[in-house]
Amino acid sequence: MARRKIVAGNWKMNMTPSQAVALCEELKDVVKSDSVDVVYCVPAIDIVPVVEAVKGTNVEVGAENMYFEEKGAYTGEISAEMLVDAGVKYVIIGHSERRDYFKEDDALLNKKVKKAFEAGLTPILCCGETLEQREMGVTMDWIRLQIKSDLVGVTADQVKEMVIAYEPIWAIGTGKTATTEQAQEVCKGVRDCIAEMYDEATAEAVRIQYGGSVNAATAAELFSMPNIDGGLVGGAALKADFGKIVNYK
Protein backbone atom coordinates (compact mmCIF):
# COMPACT_ATOMS: atom_id res chain seq x y z
CA MET A 1 0.00 0.00 0.00
CA ALA A 2 1.36 3.39 -0.96
CA ARG A 3 2.15 5.60 2.00
CA ARG A 4 0.31 8.91 2.08
CA LYS A 5 2.62 11.93 1.98
CA ILE A 6 2.73 14.24 5.00
CA VAL A 7 4.03 17.81 4.93
CA ALA A 8 4.37 19.46 8.33
CA GLY A 9 5.41 23.02 9.01
CA ASN A 10 7.52 23.57 12.11
CA TRP A 11 6.94 27.21 13.02
CA LYS A 12 9.59 27.09 15.78
CA MET A 13 9.53 30.25 17.97
CA ASN A 14 7.78 32.42 15.41
CA MET A 15 4.34 34.01 15.06
CA THR A 16 2.36 35.76 17.76
CA PRO A 17 -1.24 34.54 18.09
CA SER A 18 -2.55 37.32 15.83
CA GLN A 19 0.21 36.71 13.26
CA ALA A 20 -0.55 32.98 13.39
CA VAL A 21 -4.22 33.52 12.55
CA ALA A 22 -3.25 35.84 9.68
CA LEU A 23 -0.83 33.22 8.30
CA CYS A 24 -3.52 30.51 8.45
CA GLU A 25 -5.79 32.78 6.43
CA GLU A 26 -3.02 33.49 3.90
CA LEU A 27 -2.24 29.78 3.47
CA LYS A 28 -5.82 28.48 3.52
CA ASP A 29 -6.34 28.17 -0.24
CA VAL A 30 -2.78 27.27 -1.26
CA VAL A 31 -2.42 24.25 1.07
CA LYS A 32 -5.58 22.49 -0.07
CA SER A 33 -4.77 18.91 -1.04
CA ASP A 34 -6.59 15.59 -1.32
CA SER A 35 -3.42 13.52 -1.49
CA VAL A 36 -1.14 15.05 1.18
CA ASP A 37 -1.65 15.35 4.94
CA VAL A 38 -0.91 18.93 6.01
CA VAL A 39 0.11 19.83 9.58
CA TYR A 40 1.04 23.12 11.24
CA CYS A 41 3.24 22.53 14.30
CA VAL A 42 2.94 25.79 16.19
CA PRO A 43 4.17 27.41 19.44
CA ALA A 44 2.07 26.50 22.48
CA ILE A 45 0.54 29.97 22.76
CA ASP A 46 -0.70 29.74 19.14
CA ILE A 47 -2.38 26.33 19.45
CA VAL A 48 -5.85 27.47 20.49
CA PRO A 49 -6.21 30.27 17.90
CA VAL A 50 -4.71 28.11 15.12
CA VAL A 51 -7.02 25.16 15.86
CA GLU A 52 -9.92 27.61 15.55
CA ALA A 53 -8.47 29.20 12.38
CA VAL A 54 -8.10 25.88 10.49
CA LYS A 55 -11.51 24.43 11.44
CA GLY A 56 -13.26 23.02 8.40
CA THR A 57 -10.03 22.84 6.36
CA ASN A 58 -7.69 19.95 5.51
CA VAL A 59 -5.06 21.18 8.00
CA GLU A 60 -4.29 19.42 11.29
CA VAL A 61 -2.48 21.10 14.17
CA GLY A 62 0.65 19.84 15.90
CA ALA A 63 2.64 20.96 18.93
CA GLU A 64 6.41 21.51 18.94
CA ASN A 65 7.02 19.82 22.28
CA MET A 66 5.32 18.28 25.33
CA TYR A 67 6.24 16.81 28.71
CA PHE A 68 5.79 13.17 29.71
CA GLU A 69 4.11 13.75 33.10
CA GLU A 70 0.33 14.05 33.24
CA LYS A 71 0.17 17.13 35.47
CA GLY A 72 1.76 18.66 38.51
CA ALA A 73 4.61 20.91 39.59
CA TYR A 74 6.43 21.21 36.26
CA THR A 75 6.49 24.96 35.75
CA GLY A 76 6.52 26.01 32.13
CA GLU A 77 5.71 22.56 30.71
CA ILE A 78 2.68 21.40 28.75
CA SER A 79 1.07 17.96 28.98
CA ALA A 80 -0.17 15.62 26.27
CA GLU A 81 -3.68 15.78 27.74
CA MET A 82 -3.69 19.58 27.45
CA LEU A 83 -2.67 19.32 23.80
CA VAL A 84 -5.37 16.77 22.99
CA ASP A 85 -8.03 18.82 24.75
CA ALA A 86 -7.02 21.87 22.69
CA GLY A 87 -7.46 19.94 19.43
CA VAL A 88 -3.85 18.96 18.68
CA LYS A 89 -3.24 15.76 16.66
CA TYR A 90 0.56 15.65 16.21
CA VAL A 91 3.58 16.52 18.35
CA ILE A 92 7.23 16.99 17.36
CA ILE A 93 9.53 15.06 19.69
CA GLY A 94 13.32 15.22 19.77
CA HIS A 95 13.96 18.07 17.35
CA SER A 96 17.70 18.75 17.22
CA GLU A 97 17.13 22.21 18.75
CA ARG A 98 15.50 20.53 21.77
CA ARG A 99 18.29 17.95 21.99
CA ASP A 100 20.99 20.62 21.68
CA TYR A 101 19.77 23.77 23.46
CA PHE A 102 17.63 22.06 26.12
CA LYS A 103 19.78 18.95 26.56
CA GLU A 104 16.95 16.48 25.94
CA ASP A 105 18.40 12.98 25.83
CA ASP A 106 17.05 9.75 24.36
CA ALA A 107 15.79 8.42 27.72
CA LEU A 108 13.61 11.54 28.13
CA LEU A 109 12.46 11.44 24.50
CA ASN A 110 11.47 7.78 24.87
CA LYS A 111 9.18 8.76 27.76
CA LYS A 112 7.69 11.54 25.63
CA VAL A 113 7.03 9.20 22.67
CA LYS A 114 5.26 6.69 24.91
CA LYS A 115 3.19 9.40 26.60
CA ALA A 116 2.19 10.88 23.24
CA PHE A 117 0.85 7.50 22.08
CA GLU A 118 -0.91 6.93 25.39
CA ALA A 119 -2.73 10.26 24.96
CA GLY A 120 -3.68 9.60 21.33
CA LEU A 121 -1.20 11.99 19.74
CA THR A 122 0.90 11.09 16.69
CA PRO A 123 4.60 11.71 17.38
CA ILE A 124 6.84 13.22 14.71
CA LEU A 125 10.12 11.85 16.03
CA CYS A 126 13.22 13.67 14.80
CA CYS A 127 16.67 12.24 14.23
CA GLY A 128 19.77 13.55 12.52
CA GLU A 129 23.54 13.93 12.53
CA THR A 130 25.94 16.86 12.87
CA LEU A 131 28.34 17.82 10.09
CA GLU A 132 31.19 16.40 12.17
CA GLN A 133 29.43 13.03 12.46
CA ARG A 134 28.76 12.95 8.72
CA GLU A 135 32.39 13.72 7.94
CA MET A 136 33.51 10.97 10.34
CA GLY A 137 31.32 8.48 8.49
CA VAL A 138 29.14 7.60 11.51
CA THR A 139 25.83 9.07 10.28
CA MET A 140 23.87 5.80 10.20
CA ASP A 141 25.40 4.47 13.43
CA TRP A 142 24.30 7.61 15.22
CA ILE A 143 20.80 7.70 13.75
CA ARG A 144 20.20 4.01 14.44
CA LEU A 145 21.21 4.64 18.06
CA GLN A 146 18.73 7.52 18.31
CA ILE A 147 15.88 5.51 16.77
CA LYS A 148 16.53 2.39 18.84
CA SER A 149 16.81 4.39 22.08
CA ASP A 150 13.76 6.57 21.43
CA LEU A 151 11.52 3.60 20.57
CA VAL A 152 12.29 1.33 23.54
CA GLY A 153 9.00 -0.28 24.61
CA VAL A 154 7.05 1.17 21.67
CA THR A 155 4.95 -1.43 19.83
CA ALA A 156 4.95 -2.24 16.11
CA ASP A 157 1.34 -1.05 15.81
CA GLN A 158 2.32 2.28 17.34
CA VAL A 159 5.33 2.68 15.06
CA LYS A 160 3.10 2.07 12.01
CA GLU A 161 1.08 5.15 12.98
CA MET A 162 3.95 7.51 13.78
CA VAL A 163 6.11 9.79 11.65
CA ILE A 164 9.92 9.85 11.76
CA ALA A 165 11.66 12.98 10.48
CA TYR A 166 15.26 12.79 9.32
CA GLU A 167 16.87 16.20 9.66
CA PRO A 168 20.61 16.50 9.10
CA ILE A 169 21.52 19.12 11.69
CA TRP A 170 23.98 20.77 9.32
CA ALA A 171 21.12 21.48 6.89
CA ILE A 172 18.64 23.06 9.31
CA GLY A 173 18.18 26.75 8.62
CA THR A 174 21.56 26.96 6.88
CA GLY A 175 20.26 26.95 3.33
CA LYS A 176 22.28 23.76 2.79
CA THR A 177 20.17 20.78 1.79
CA ALA A 178 21.32 17.20 1.78
CA THR A 179 21.45 15.97 -1.79
CA THR A 180 18.43 13.94 -2.82
CA GLU A 181 20.64 10.85 -2.78
CA GLN A 182 21.92 11.58 0.75
CA ALA A 183 18.38 12.14 2.03
CA GLN A 184 17.07 8.98 0.36
CA GLU A 185 20.01 6.93 1.66
CA VAL A 186 19.41 7.89 5.30
CA CYS A 187 15.61 7.61 5.08
CA LYS A 188 16.08 4.11 3.65
CA GLY A 189 18.52 3.39 6.51
CA VAL A 190 15.86 4.48 9.02
CA ARG A 191 13.33 2.17 7.35
CA ASP A 192 15.82 -0.71 7.40
CA CYS A 193 16.42 -0.06 11.10
CA ILE A 194 12.65 -0.25 11.79
CA ALA A 195 12.47 -3.51 9.80
CA GLU A 196 15.25 -4.97 11.97
CA MET A 197 13.62 -3.81 15.21
CA TYR A 198 10.09 -4.86 14.23
CA ASP A 199 9.29 -6.36 10.80
CA GLU A 200 8.91 -5.48 7.12
CA ALA A 201 5.22 -4.59 7.46
CA THR A 202 5.99 -2.01 10.16
CA ALA A 203 8.87 -0.58 8.14
CA GLU A 204 6.66 -0.30 5.06
CA ALA A 205 3.91 1.48 7.01
CA VAL A 206 5.91 4.09 8.95
CA ARG A 207 6.11 7.49 7.27
CA ILE A 208 9.57 9.06 7.07
CA GLN A 209 9.98 12.75 6.33
CA TYR A 210 13.04 14.68 5.27
CA GLY A 211 13.67 18.03 6.92
CA GLY A 212 16.45 20.59 6.58
CA SER A 213 15.97 23.62 4.33
CA VAL A 214 13.13 22.00 2.34
CA ASN A 215 11.64 24.59 -0.02
CA ALA A 216 9.44 24.91 -3.10
CA ALA A 217 12.43 24.29 -5.38
CA THR A 218 13.65 21.07 -3.70
CA ALA A 219 10.39 19.43 -2.58
CA ALA A 220 9.35 17.63 -5.78
CA GLU A 221 12.67 15.85 -6.24
CA LEU A 222 13.00 14.92 -2.56
CA PHE A 223 9.41 13.66 -2.30
CA SER A 224 9.79 11.52 -5.43
CA MET A 225 12.30 9.29 -3.63
CA PRO A 226 10.92 5.86 -2.66
CA ASN A 227 11.69 6.22 1.07
CA ILE A 228 10.81 9.90 1.58
CA ASP A 229 7.18 10.39 2.54
CA GLY A 230 7.08 14.17 2.82
CA GLY A 231 8.84 16.93 4.69
CA LEU A 232 9.23 18.69 8.02
CA VAL A 233 9.54 22.28 6.85
CA GLY A 234 11.02 25.16 8.84
CA GLY A 235 11.42 28.67 7.42
CA ALA A 236 9.47 27.96 4.23
CA ALA A 237 6.40 27.02 6.32
CA LEU A 238 5.95 30.68 7.30
CA LYS A 239 5.39 31.89 3.73
CA ALA A 240 2.84 31.37 0.97
CA ASP A 241 5.47 29.17 -0.73
CA PHE A 242 4.49 26.45 1.75
CA GLY A 243 1.57 25.76 -0.59
CA LYS A 244 4.03 24.88 -3.36
CA ILE A 245 5.68 22.33 -1.07
CA VAL A 246 2.33 20.74 -0.19
CA ASN A 247 1.27 20.72 -3.85
CA TYR A 248 4.70 19.71 -5.13
CA LYS A 249 3.45 17.66 -8.08
N, C-alpha and C positions, 0 to 999 in steps of 0.2 A: 504493500500500500504506500502510495506516495505521501511523504510527510508534507504537511501544510506549512508554508513559509510564515515566519513571524518577524515583524520589524518592530523593535521597541526603542523609543527615545528615552535616553537617560538625561534628564534636565540638569542633574547635578545641583549645585547651589546657585541656581538662577531662577528668575521670575518671581516677583511678588504675587500675592493672590490676584490682584487686579490685572497685572501683566499676563498671568497664566490664563485667565478667562479670555482676554483679548487674543492670545495666541491660539487657543482652542477654536475661537471663532474664525480666525484667519486660516487655520488648517482644515476646517470642517469639510469643505468640498474637495480639497486636493488629496485627502487621505482615504477617500472612499475606495473600498476594494471588496470584491467577493471572494478573492482567492488568497488574501494575505491577512493574518491576524495583526492588528495594530494596537500597540500599547504605549501609553505615556507614563513613564516612571518619574514621579514628580516629588519635590520637597514636601515634607510632612505638612507644612502649613498650607500648601496648595491642594492637598488631597480633596477636602470637602468641596471647595468651589469647582475643581476640575471634574470631579464625579458628576456634579450638577450640570456643568457645561457640556459634557459629552453624552448626556442622557439621550437615548433615542438614536445614537449614531453607532457606527461599527467599532468605535474605540473603547478599549478597556483601560483601566487605570492600575498602575503599579506603584509600589513604594520603593524608595532607594535603600532602605535599611529597616531592621526591626530588632527587638531584643527577644531572647528565648524564654524569659520568665513571663508568667501570666499577668502578674500585677505586683505592686508593692513599692518598696523604697528604692527605686532606681531612677533617681532624678534625671530628667532630660531624655529618658528612653521612651520608646513607643512599642506597644505589644501587638502581637499578631491579631488578637481578638479585636483590638481597637481598629486595626486596619480593615478587617473583614466587616465590622459594623459600619464603617464609613463607605463601604462599597468597593474596596480594593480587591483585585483578583490576583495580581502578581507581586513579587517582591525580589529585588536584586539582593543577592547575598554574596559577600566576598569580593566586591569590586576591589581592584588593586589600590585605589585611593583609600579604602577602608583598611585594607591589609597593611598599607604603608604608613599613612598618617596616624591611624588610630590603633595600630598594632594588633589588629584582629588576627588570631591564629586559627589553624585548621580545627583545633578542638572546639573553639568557640563557634566557628562557622558550621561545624557538624551539628551542634545543638540548635543553631538557628534553622538549618535545613529541616531538621526533624520537627521542630515546633511549627514551621510554616506549613508542612504537610498536615500536621495534626489539626491545624486551624482551618484547613481547606484553601490555603494559598498555594499558588504555583511558584516555586522558586526559580529565579534566573541566576544560576550559580556561575560565578566568573572564575576563570583561571587564566594564567598567562605568565610569560617569562620576561626577565629584564634583558636589556641589550647584552650585558655582560654574560648572562647565562646562555644566550643564543650564540655568542661568539665562542664560548667554551664548549659548545656542542652538547649541552645537557638539557636543551629545551624539553624534549619528550619525557626525560626522567623526572624533571621538576613538575611538569603538568600532571603526569601520572600519579605522582606523590600527592599533589593537591586533590585530585579527583578521588583517589582511594581514601584519603584521610577525611575529606568532607562528606563522603557518602557511607561512612561506617554505620551499620544498623539501618540503612535505608533500603526498602524492599524493591524488587524488580518492578512491581506494579507502580510504585511511586516514581521510580526513575523514568518509566515510560511516559509519564505525564509532565515531567519537568523540562526545563530548558537549561542548556549549558552554553555559556558564552565564552568563546576563546578571544581574549584581548591581549595581544603582545604589548607589554607595558611601554616599550619603546615607541609604539605607534599611537599611543593615546594622546590626542590633543597636540601632536607634534607636526601634523601634516604628513608624516611618513606613514605609508600603508605597507603592510606585508604584501609581497607579491601574491597574486592569485594562487600560484603554486604553493607558496609557503603557507598561506591560510588553509588551503585544501589539505595539505600534508598533515598539519597539526589537527585540524578538525577530524580527519580520518583517524589519526592516532588516538584522539579522545574516544571516538566510536569503537575502535579496537579495544581500548582499555575497558569500556563498558561491557563489551562482549566477553572479555576475559573474566570480569568480576561477576557478571550475571549470565547472559546468554545472547545469542544472535538476535532473537526477537526483541529483546529489550534495547539492544544497540540500534536496531533498525527503527525503533519507535521514537527514541529520544531525539529531541530537536536541538541542533547545535548551531549557534549563531557565531558570526565573526564580528568583532568590534575593534575599533582602532582607526580613527579618521575615515570611517565610511562616509561617502558622499554620493551625490547624484551621478557623478562621473564614474565612480568605481563599482556601484551597487550591482549593475546588471551582470558584469563579468564575475564578480564574487559569488553572487547568488545562483549562477548557472553551474557552479561546481557541485558534484554529486553528494558531498558531505557537508555542504554549507546550507543551512535551512533558514537563512535570514540574517539580520544584523542587529547589534546593540549600538545605537547611534548616539554620539555625544553632541558636539557643537551644531551639526547639521540638523538636529532635531528641533532646534529653536528658530528655524526659518521655514519659509514656504517651500523651499527645496526638499523638505522632508517628504512632501507628497511625491516627488520624483523618485525617491528611494523606495517608498511603499509600492508605487506603480512603476516598477523598474523595467517591466517588459515593454 
